[in-house]
Amino acid sequence: MSFFSRNTVRGIAVGGALLAAMGATAAYAGGSTSTELDNGRLYFEAHNGRDIGQSSSKFFTGIKYTKTGGGAVTAQLQLHTDDIVLKGKVRTVKKGQSIKAGWSSPVSDAPDCKAVGVMRANGEWYETPWVHHLC
């Protein structure tokens, strides 16, 4: 399920942060994945810049956690590759709320051309499947 529009990913490229929420999305090349959790869903999307009209020397990612049940949790969204870990702000999220983070990075930060979305919540780790073909 894609949760970024082409303009959103361009916003990440320009502003370094996720700028838009769910809404109408445009189909374009790239990868997205998600993981269903007991109390919500973790979405992750990653694209090489060439797929969104940007430089092919960068890749752009976004991660979103939507909480659908249970009590409030303190969570941090992260991007992991074989070489880097990028971390979002630690935030509290309640049922019915979402938190998001996004990054752009040089493709050299993903030497195997893959990345994964990770969430640490209340001391537990959750991750989406890896997205490949980022370079």
VOPAGU-2260 file (C-alpha; in pm, 1 decimal, decimal comma):
REM VOPAGU-2260
SITE   aa  ch    i         X         Y         Z
SITE  MET   A    0       0,0       0,0       0,0
SITE  SER   A    1     155,9     326,4    -107,0
SITE  PHE   A    2     111,6     612,8     134,8
SITE  PHE   A    3     327,3     873,3     -38,3
SITE  SER   A    4     231,8    1069,1    -343,9
SITE  ARG   A    5     497,1    1177,4    -591,4
SITE  ASN   A    6     475,1    1528,6    -441,7
SITE  THR   A    7     525,8    1391,9     -90,9
SITE  VAL   A    8     843,9    1211,7    -186,6
SITE  ARG   A    9     964,6    1525,9    -363,1
SITE  GLY   A   10     889,2    1710,0     -37,9
SITE  ILE   A   11    1117,2    1469,7     145,1
SITE  ALA   A   12    1384,8    1539,3    -112,8
SITE  VAL   A   13    1354,1    1913,1     -75,3
SITE  GLY   A   14    1270,3    1954,8     293,0
SITE  GLY   A   15    1423,0    1647,0     451,7
SITE  ALA   A   16    1099,9    1555,7     629,0
SITE  LEU   A   17     774,4    1385,4     550,5
SITE  LEU   A   18     536,6    1663,3     448,7
SITE  ALA   A   19     203,6    1499,0     374,0
SITE  ALA   A   20     -20,1    1232,2     518,3
SITE  MET   A   21    -229,2     966,3     352,9
SITE  GLY   A   22    -443,9    1086,4      70,7
SITE  ALA   A   23    -464,3    1046,6    -301,9
SITE  THR   A   24    -149,4     876,2    -420,0
SITE  ALA   A   25       4,3     843,6    -762,6
SITE  ALA   A   26     146,0     518,1    -888,6
SITE  TYR   A   27     519,7     527,2    -958,2
SITE  ALA   A   28     818,0     295,9    -944,7
SITE  GLY   A   29     969,7     216,3    -607,8
SITE  GLY   A   30     899,0      -9,8    -318,6
SITE  SER   A   31     658,5     -14,6     -29,9
SITE  THR   A   32     584,6    -267,8     237,4
SITE  SER   A   33     402,0    -297,0     567,3
SITE  THR   A   34     375,8    -509,8     876,4
SITE  GLU   A   35      52,1    -575,2    1063,5
SITE  LEU   A   36     102,2    -552,8    1440,2
SITE  ASP   A   37    -137,5    -647,0    1721,4
SITE  ASN   A   38    -209,5    -279,3    1784,6
SITE  GLY   A   39    -152,5    -113,9    1447,8
SITE  ARG   A   40      26,0    -113,4    1115,1
SITE  LEU   A   41     383,1     -13,8    1027,6
SITE  TYR   A   42     429,1     113,5     668,8
SITE  PHE   A   43     760,6     170,8     493,7
SITE  GLU   A   44     837,7     311,0     151,9
SITE  ALA   A   45    1173,2     365,1     -22,8
SITE  HIS   A   46    1255,9     497,6    -369,5
SITE  ASN   A   47    1564,9     580,1    -567,5
SITE  GLY   A   48    1564,8     946,2    -667,6
SITE  ARG   A   49    1543,0     861,9   -1037,7
SITE  ASP   A   50    1196,3     713,9    -974,2
SITE  ILE   A   51    1065,1    1050,3    -854,6
SITE  GLY   A   52    1246,1    1289,2   -1083,5
SITE  GLN   A   53    1538,5    1354,3    -848,5
SITE  SER   A   54    1905,4    1256,4    -854,1
SITE  SER   A   55    1973,9     884,0    -885,2
SITE  SER   A   56    2259,6     927,1    -636,3
SITE  LYS   A   57    2007,2     954,5    -349,4
SITE  PHE   A   58    1726,6     743,0    -212,6
SITE  PHE   A   59    1421,2     865,4     -25,6
SITE  THR   A   60    1233,7     685,1     249,2
SITE  GLY   A   61     934,1     729,6     471,6
SITE  ILE   A   62     789,0     530,5     757,4
SITE  LYS   A   63     449,6     558,5     923,9
SITE  TYR   A   64     295,8     384,0    1223,1
SITE  THR   A   65     -81,8     394,0    1263,3
SITE  LYS   A   66    -205,4     278,4    1604,4
SITE  THR   A   67    -539,5     100,0    1589,9
SITE  GLY   A   68    -573,8     -40,0    1941,8
SITE  GLY   A   69    -435,4     -74,2    2290,9
SITE  GLY   A   70    -293,0     186,9    2523,6
SITE  ALA   A   71     -50,6     463,8    2441,2
SITE  VAL   A   72     305,9     367,6    2348,4
SITE  THR   A   73     628,8     560,7    2325,8
SITE  ALA   A   74     780,0     490,9    1984,8
SITE  GLN   A   75    1071,2     589,1    1764,5
SITE  LEU   A   76    1067,8     531,4    1387,2
SITE  GLN   A   77    1395,8     442,2    1221,8
SITE  LEU   A   78    1554,4     370,3     884,4
SITE  HIS   A   79    1817,2      94,7     871,5
SITE  THR   A   80    2051,9     -10,2     591,2
SITE  ASP   A   81    2361,6    -226,5     615,8
SITE  ASP   A   82    2565,0      91,1     683,5
SITE  ILE   A   83    2342,3     343,0     860,8
SITE  VAL   A   84    2068,8     391,6    1118,6
SITE  LEU   A   85    1865,0     711,8    1099,9
SITE  LYS   A   86    1627,3     785,1    1387,9
SITE  GLY   A   87    1317,0     999,1    1416,0
SITE  LYS   A   88    1196,6    1172,7    1729,4
SITE  VAL   A   89    1069,0     966,8    2023,1
SITE  ARG   A   90     693,7    1024,2    2037,3
SITE  THR   A   91     388,8     901,1    2221,9
SITE  VAL   A   92     113,0     762,4    2002,5
SITE  LYS   A   93    -242,2     671,6    2108,2
SITE  LYS   A   94    -516,9     467,4    1945,4
SITE  GLY   A   95    -636,9     642,4    1628,3
SITE  GLN   A   96    -314,1     842,3    1585,5
SITE  SER   A   97     -23,0     807,6    1342,9
SITE  ILE   A   98     340,5     909,8    1356,4
SITE  LYS   A   99     566,9     956,7    1053,3
SITE  ALA   A  100     930,4    1016,5     962,5
SITE  GLY   A  101    1119,5    1052,1     634,9
SITE  TRP   A  102    1478,2    1082,0     516,7
SITE  SER   A  103    1688,9    1125,5     207,0
SITE  SER   A  104    2033,5     971,8     193,6
SITE  PRO   A  105    2309,9     902,3     -60,7
SITE  VAL   A  106    2281,2     559,2    -224,2
SITE  SER   A  107    2630,5     489,9     -86,7
SITE  ASP   A  108    2458,7     459,9     256,1
SITE  ALA   A  109    2283,4     148,4     121,4
SITE  PRO   A  110    2567,6     -58,3     -27,2
SITE  ASP   A  111    2337,7    -357,3     -82,0
SITE  CYS   A  112    2073,9    -125,5    -232,0
SITE  LYS   A  113    1818,5    -211,1      34,4
SITE  ALA   A  114    1660,3     -52,6     342,4
SITE  VAL   A  115    1414,3    -146,8     614,7
SITE  GLY   A  116    1171,2      47,9     830,3
SITE  VAL   A  117    1205,5     -14,3    1203,0
SITE  MET   A  118    1008,1      95,7    1508,0
SITE  ARG   A  119    1116,9      72,6    1867,7
SITE  ALA   A  120     815,7      93,5    2098,8
SITE  ASN   A  121     817,1      42,6    2475,0
SITE  GLY   A  122    1145,6    -149,3    2453,6
SITE  GLU   A  123    1035,1    -384,7    2173,7
SITE  TRP   A  124    1159,1    -383,9    1811,2
SITE  TYR   A  125     935,6    -415,2    1503,7
SITE  GLU   A  126    1032,0    -402,9    1138,6
SITE  THR   A  127     885,1    -419,1     792,4
SITE  PRO   A  128    1022,9    -642,7     518,3
SITE  TRP   A  129    1325,8    -495,9     337,6
SITE  VAL   A  130    1277,1    -282,1      26,1
SITE  HIS   A  131    1535,7    -365,3    -243,6
SITE  HIS   A  132    1661,3    -199,8    -565,4
SITE  LEU   A  133    1737,6     146,0    -424,9
SITE  CYS   A  134    2037,7     195,6    -654,4
